[in-house]
């Protein structure tokens, strides 16, 4: 595991963390850098579990962070985080980026289940999750965002998810929230809520092929369930007043 210092300059710091899981719970690659410290932790079942532990405050304005994770063919990998990630303004006032690149091989499974991302007042962060799946891969991908800490205004947050399965794009969506985004807090977007999230489950065994998965559990509250056309996948999007209510809503809408 690498914990080498990462140079920090006027433009912020740059750091990349990498993890790869092989069959049988092996972790041939486990390398953290800068604020992205990785620890192998215990998990039930067949999973190799890695927990992201924040080694310093990040992301700050100007930072460029990247996490690359791979579940190789036949491997099962579960990634969590020890605490919520808080986006904070930096010294330069510039935006930060946090990119994730997830790859799942044939017969592999990856569960991406970090704690929420909190957009603090004055921060500006863009995230992009790029996910590559083999035809027989399984995925559980959860993303939760909280706009502002308790009693605080939100920062600006842009989140994009791109999912490709067997070389074909099945999902590509982007959401921008916070100051400077027209209508972000209106009835057509958040409607006064302060937590937003989504849960994507891709599972050829559970849903079958052809884009006609079995009917998932009906959502409760402010949530919607969308089968993805042409893929054995279901996407849940939800809004809630806080992070706890959001987690409960996602788990109710689509148990995973």
C-alpha positions as a Markdown table, in Angstrom:
| # | Residue | x | y | z |
|---|---|---|---|---|
| 1 | Unk | 0.0 | 0.0 | 0.0 |
| 2 | Unk | 1.4 | 3.4 | -1.0 |
| 3 | Unk | 1.0 | 6.4 | 1.2 |
| 4 | Unk | 3.5 | 8.6 | -0.6 |
| 5 | Unk | 3.0 | 12.3 | -0.1 |
| 6 | Unk | 1.4 | 14.1 | -3.0 |
| 7 | Unk | 2.6 | 17.6 | -3.9 |
| 8 | Unk | 0.2 | 20.4 | -3.1 |
| 9 | Unk | 0.5 | 23.7 | -4.9 |
| 10 | Unk | -1.7 | 26.7 | -5.8 |
| 11 | Unk | -3.9 | 24.5 | -7.9 |
| 12 | Unk | -4.5 | 21.9 | -5.2 |
| 13 | Unk | -3.3 | 18.3 | -4.9 |
| 14 | Unk | -3.5 | 15.4 | -7.3 |
| 15 | Unk | -4.0 | 11.8 | -5.9 |
| 16 | Unk | -5.0 | 8.4 | -7.3 |
| 17 | Unk | -5.9 | 5.3 | -5.4 |
| 18 | Unk | -6.2 | 1.8 | -7.1 |
| 19 | Unk | -7.7 | -1.5 | -6.0 |
| 20 | Unk | -8.1 | -4.7 | -7.9 |
| 21 | Unk | -9.8 | -7.9 | -6.6 |
| 22 | Unk | -9.2 | -11.4 | -7.9 |
| 23 | Unk | -11.2 | -14.6 | -7.3 |
| 24 | Unk | -11.1 | -16.1 | -3.8 |
| 25 | Unk | -11.1 | -12.8 | -2.0 |
| 26 | Unk | -7.6 | -11.8 | -3.2 |
| 27 | Unk | -6.5 | -8.2 | -3.5 |
| 28 | Unk | -3.5 | -8.1 | -5.9 |
| 29 | Unk | -3.7 | -4.3 | -6.1 |
| 30 | Unk | -4.3 | -2.0 | -3.1 |
| 31 | Unk | -2.6 | 1.3 | -3.3 |
| 32 | Unk | -3.8 | 4.6 | -1.7 |
| 33 | Unk | -2.3 | 8.0 | -2.2 |
| 34 | Unk | -2.7 | 11.4 | -0.4 |
| 35 | Unk | -6.2 | 11.7 | 1.1 |
| 36 | Unk | -7.4 | 8.4 | -0.4 |
| 37 | Unk | -6.1 | 5.8 | 2.1 |
| 38 | Unk | -7.3 | 2.3 | 1.5 |
| 39 | Unk | -7.7 | -0.4 | 4.1 |
| 40 | Unk | -8.7 | -4.1 | 3.7 |
| 41 | Unk | -11.6 | -4.7 | 6.1 |
| 42 | Unk | -13.8 | -7.7 | 7.0 |
| 43 | Unk | -16.8 | -8.6 | 4.9 |
| 44 | Unk | -19.4 | -11.3 | 5.1 |
| 45 | Unk | -19.7 | -13.8 | 2.2 |
| 46 | Unk | -17.4 | -14.0 | -0.8 |
| 47 | Unk | -16.4 | -10.4 | -0.9 |
| 48 | Unk | -13.0 | -8.8 | -0.6 |
| 49 | Unk | -13.8 | -5.5 | 1.2 |
| 50 | Unk | -11.9 | -2.3 | 0.9 |
| 51 | Unk | -12.7 | 0.8 | 3.0 |
| 52 | Unk | -11.6 | 4.3 | 1.9 |
| 53 | Unk | -10.3 | 6.2 | 4.9 |
| 54 | Unk | -9.8 | 9.9 | 4.6 |
| 55 | Unk | -6.2 | 10.7 | 5.5 |
| 56 | Unk | -6.8 | 14.5 | 5.3 |
| 57 | Unk | -9.5 | 17.0 | 4.5 |
| 58 | Unk | -10.5 | 16.5 | 0.8 |
| 59 | Unk | -11.6 | 17.3 | -1.7 |
| 60 | Unk | -10.7 | 21.0 | -1.4 |
| 61 | Unk | -11.0 | 23.5 | -4.2 |
| 62 | Unk | -8.5 | 22.8 | -6.9 |
| 63 | Unk | -7.9 | 19.1 | -5.9 |
| 64 | Unk | -7.9 | 16.4 | -8.5 |
| 65 | Unk | -8.8 | 13.0 | -7.0 |
| 66 | Unk | -9.2 | 9.6 | -8.7 |
| 67 | Unk | -10.1 | 6.2 | -7.5 |
| 68 | Unk | -9.7 | 3.2 | -9.9 |
| 69 | Unk | -11.3 | -0.1 | -8.9 |
| 70 | Unk | -11.6 | -3.5 | -10.7 |
| 71 | Unk | -13.3 | -6.7 | -9.9 |
| 72 | Unk | -11.6 | -9.2 | -12.2 |
| 73 | Unk | -13.5 | -12.1 | -13.8 |
| 74 | Unk | -15.0 | -14.2 | -11.1 |
| 75 | Unk | -14.1 | -11.8 | -8.3 |
| 76 | Unk | -16.4 | -10.2 | -5.7 |
| 77 | Unk | -15.4 | -6.7 | -4.4 |
| 78 | Unk | -17.2 | -4.5 | -1.9 |
| 79 | Unk | -16.0 | -0.9 | -1.4 |
| 80 | Unk | -17.1 | 1.3 | 1.5 |
| 81 | Unk | -15.9 | 4.4 | 3.2 |
| 82 | Unk | -15.2 | 5.1 | 6.9 |
| 83 | Unk | -17.1 | 8.4 | 6.9 |
| 84 | Unk | -18.9 | 10.9 | 4.7 |
| 85 | Unk | -16.7 | 12.9 | 2.3 |
| 86 | Unk | -17.0 | 16.6 | 2.7 |
| 87 | Unk | -16.3 | 18.9 | -0.3 |
| 88 | Unk | -14.8 | 22.1 | 1.0 |
| 89 | Unk | -13.7 | 25.4 | -0.5 |
| 90 | Unk | -9.9 | 25.7 | -1.2 |
| 91 | Unk | -7.4 | 28.5 | -1.0 |
| 92 | Unk | -7.6 | 29.1 | -4.8 |
| 93 | Unk | -11.4 | 29.2 | -5.0 |
| 94 | Unk | -11.3 | 26.9 | -8.0 |
| 95 | Unk | -13.4 | 23.8 | -8.5 |
| 96 | Unk | -12.4 | 20.3 | -7.4 |
| 97 | Unk | -12.8 | 17.0 | -9.3 |
| 98 | Unk | -13.3 | 13.5 | -8.0 |
| 99 | Unk | -13.4 | 10.7 | -10.6 |
| 100 | Unk | -14.1 | 7.1 | -10.1 |
| 101 | Unk | -13.4 | 4.3 | -12.7 |
| 102 | Unk | -15.0 | 1.0 | -11.9 |
| 103 | Unk | -14.5 | -2.2 | -14.0 |
| 104 | Unk | -16.2 | -5.5 | -13.5 |
| 105 | Unk | -15.1 | -8.6 | -15.5 |
| 106 | Unk | -17.2 | -11.6 | -16.6 |
| 107 | Unk | -18.8 | -13.3 | -13.7 |
| 108 | Unk | -17.5 | -10.6 | -11.3 |
| 109 | Unk | -19.4 | -8.4 | -8.9 |
| 110 | Unk | -18.7 | -5.0 | -7.5 |
| 111 | Unk | -20.6 | -3.2 | -4.7 |
| 112 | Unk | -19.8 | 0.5 | -4.5 |
| 113 | Unk | -21.4 | 1.6 | -1.1 |
| 114 | Unk | -19.6 | 4.7 | 0.2 |
| 115 | Unk | -21.0 | 7.0 | 2.8 |
| 116 | Unk | -22.6 | 10.3 | 1.5 |
| 117 | Unk | -20.9 | 13.2 | -0.2 |
| 118 | Unk | -21.6 | 16.5 | 1.6 |
| 119 | Unk | -21.3 | 19.7 | -0.4 |
| 120 | Unk | -20.3 | 22.4 | 2.1 |
| 121 | Unk | -21.0 | 26.1 | 1.6 |
| 122 | Unk | -18.6 | 27.8 | -0.8 |
| 123 | Unk | -17.3 | 24.5 | -2.3 |
| 124 | Unk | -17.5 | 23.5 | -6.0 |
| 125 | Unk | -17.0 | 19.9 | -6.9 |
| 126 | Unk | -17.5 | 17.8 | -10.1 |
| 127 | Unk | -17.7 | 14.0 | -9.9 |
| 128 | Unk | -17.8 | 11.5 | -12.7 |
| 129 | Unk | -18.2 | 7.8 | -12.2 |
| 130 | Unk | -17.2 | 5.8 | -15.3 |
| 131 | Unk | -18.3 | 2.1 | -15.1 |
| 132 | Unk | -17.4 | -0.7 | -17.5 |
| 133 | Unk | -19.2 | -4.0 | -17.2 |
| 134 | Unk | -18.8 | -7.3 | -18.9 |
| 135 | Unk | -22.0 | -8.9 | -20.2 |
| 136 | Unk | -22.1 | -11.3 | -17.2 |
| 137 | Unk | -21.0 | -8.8 | -14.6 |
| 138 | Unk | -23.1 | -7.7 | -11.5 |
| 139 | Unk | -23.0 | -4.2 | -10.0 |
| 140 | Unk | -24.5 | -2.4 | -7.0 |
| 141 | Unk | -23.7 | 1.3 | -7.2 |
| 142 | Unk | -25.1 | 3.7 | -4.6 |
| 143 | Unk | -24.5 | 7.5 | -4.7 |
| 144 | Unk | -25.8 | 9.8 | -2.0 |
| 145 | Unk | -25.4 | 13.6 | -1.8 |
| 146 | Unk | -26.2 | 16.0 | 1.0 |
| 147 | Unk | -26.4 | 19.7 | 0.2 |
| 148 | Unk | -24.8 | 21.6 | 3.0 |
| 149 | Unk | -24.0 | 20.6 | 6.6 |
| 150 | Unk | -26.5 | 21.2 | 9.3 |
| 151 | Unk | -28.0 | 24.7 | 9.1 |
| 152 | Unk | -25.6 | 25.5 | 6.2 |
| 153 | Unk | -26.2 | 26.6 | 2.6 |
| 154 | Unk | -25.1 | 24.2 | -0.1 |
| 155 | Unk | -22.0 | 24.4 | -2.3 |
| 156 | Unk | -22.1 | 23.7 | -6.0 |
| 157 | Unk | -22.1 | 20.0 | -7.0 |
| 158 | Unk | -22.1 | 18.4 | -10.5 |
| 159 | Unk | -22.4 | 14.6 | -10.6 |
| 160 | Unk | -22.2 | 12.4 | -13.7 |
| 161 | Unk | -22.5 | 8.7 | -14.1 |
| 162 | Unk | -21.6 | 6.8 | -17.3 |
| 163 | Unk | -22.2 | 3.0 | -17.5 |
| 164 | Unk | -21.2 | 0.8 | -20.4 |
| 165 | Unk | -22.1 | -2.9 | -20.5 |
| 166 | Unk | -20.5 | -5.2 | -23.1 |
| 167 | Unk | -19.2 | -2.1 | -24.9 |
| 168 | Unk | -22.6 | -0.4 | -25.1 |
| 169 | Unk | -23.6 | 2.7 | -23.2 |
| 170 | Unk | -26.7 | 1.9 | -21.0 |
| 171 | Unk | -26.7 | 5.0 | -18.8 |
| 172 | Unk | -25.2 | 8.5 | -19.1 |
| 173 | Unk | -26.7 | 11.2 | -16.9 |
| 174 | Unk | -25.6 | 14.3 | -15.2 |
| 175 | Unk | -27.1 | 16.4 | -12.4 |
| 176 | Unk | -26.0 | 19.9 | -11.3 |
| 177 | Unk | -27.1 | 21.4 | -7.9 |
| 178 | Unk | -26.3 | 24.4 | -5.8 |
| 179 | Unk | -25.8 | 28.1 | -6.2 |
| 180 | Unk | -25.6 | 29.3 | -9.8 |
| 181 | Unk | -27.6 | 26.4 | -11.2 |
| 182 | Unk | -31.0 | 27.6 | -12.6 |
| 183 | Unk | -34.0 | 26.1 | -10.8 |
| 184 | Unk | -32.0 | 23.6 | -8.8 |
| 185 | Unk | -34.0 | 24.1 | -5.6 |
| 186 | Unk | -37.4 | 24.4 | -7.4 |
| 187 | Unk | -40.2 | 21.9 | -7.6 |
| 188 | Unk | -38.9 | 20.4 | -10.9 |
| 189 | Unk | -35.6 | 19.3 | -9.2 |
| 190 | Unk | -35.1 | 19.1 | -5.4 |
| 191 | Unk | -38.4 | 20.7 | -4.3 |
| 192 | Unk | -36.8 | 21.9 | -1.1 |
| 193 | Unk | -35.1 | 18.6 | -0.2 |
| 194 | Unk | -31.5 | 18.6 | 0.9 |
| 195 | Unk | -30.4 | 15.0 | 0.1 |
| 196 | Unk | -30.5 | 13.3 | -3.3 |
| 197 | Unk | -29.3 | 9.8 | -4.3 |
| 198 | Unk | -29.5 | 7.0 | -6.6 |
| 199 | Unk | -29.1 | 3.2 | -6.5 |
| 200 | Unk | -28.2 | 1.2 | -9.6 |
| 201 | Unk | -28.4 | -2.5 | -9.6 |
| 202 | Unk | -27.2 | -4.5 | -12.6 |
| 203 | Unk | -27.8 | -8.3 | -12.3 |
| 204 | Unk | -28.4 | -10.7 | -15.3 |
| 205 | Unk | -29.5 | -13.4 | -12.9 |
| 206 | Unk | -32.1 | -11.3 | -11.1 |
| 207 | Unk | -33.5 | -9.2 | -14.0 |
| 208 | Unk | -32.9 | -11.2 | -17.2 |
| 209 | Unk | -32.0 | -9.8 | -20.5 |
| 210 | Unk | -33.9 | -7.5 | -22.9 |
| 211 | Unk | -34.5 | -4.6 | -20.6 |
| 212 | Unk | -37.6 | -6.1 | -18.9 |
| 213 | Unk | -36.6 | -6.8 | -15.3 |
| 214 | Unk | -39.0 | -8.2 | -12.8 |
| 215 | Unk | -41.0 | -5.6 | -11.0 |
| 216 | Unk | -39.0 | -4.2 | -8.0 |
| 217 | Unk | -40.5 | -3.3 | -4.7 |
| 218 | Unk | -42.6 | -0.1 | -5.0 |
| 219 | Unk | -40.9 | 3.0 | -3.8 |
| 220 | Unk | -42.1 | 4.9 | -0.7 |
| 221 | Unk | -41.9 | 8.7 | -0.4 |
| 222 | Unk | -40.1 | 10.7 | -3.0 |
| 223 | Unk | -38.5 | 8.1 | -5.2 |
| 224 | Unk | -38.8 | 6.6 | -8.7 |
| 225 | Unk | -37.8 | 3.2 | -10.1 |
| 226 | Unk | -36.6 | 3.0 | -13.7 |
| 227 | Unk | -35.7 | -0.3 | -15.5 |
| 228 | Unk | -32.9 | 0.5 | -18.0 |
| 229 | Unk | -33.8 | -0.3 | -21.6 |
| 230 | Unk | -31.7 | -3.0 | -23.1 |
| 231 | Unk | -29.9 | -4.0 | -19.9 |
| 232 | Unk | -30.7 | -6.2 | -16.9 |
| 233 | Unk | -30.7 | -3.2 | -14.6 |
| 234 | Unk | -32.8 | -1.0 | -12.4 |
| 235 | Unk | -32.1 | 2.5 | -11.4 |
| 236 | Unk | -33.7 | 4.2 | -8.3 |
| 237 | Unk | -33.5 | 7.9 | -7.8 |
| 238 | Unk | -34.7 | 9.5 | -4.5 |
| 239 | Unk | -35.0 | 12.8 | -2.6 |
| 240 | Unk | -35.2 | 13.2 | 1.1 |
| 241 | Unk | -34.8 | 15.9 | 3.8 |
| 242 | Unk | -31.6 | 14.3 | 5.2 |
| 243 | Unk | -29.0 | 11.6 | 4.7 |
| 244 | Unk | -30.7 | 9.1 | 7.0 |
| 245 | Unk | -34.1 | 9.4 | 5.4 |
| 246 | Unk | -32.4 | 9.1 | 2.0 |
| 247 | Unk | -30.7 | 5.8 | 2.9 |
| 248 | Unk | -33.9 | 4.3 | 4.2 |
| 249 | Unk | -35.8 | 5.4 | 1.0 |
| 250 | Unk | -33.2 | 3.8 | -1.3 |
| 251 | Unk | -33.2 | 0.5 | 0.7 |
| 252 | Unk | -37.0 | 0.4 | 0.7 |
| 253 | Unk | -37.3 | 1.1 | -3.0 |
| 254 | Unk | -34.9 | -1.6 | -4.1 |
| 255 | Unk | -33.5 | -4.0 | -1.4 |
| 256 | Unk | -29.9 | -5.1 | -2.3 |
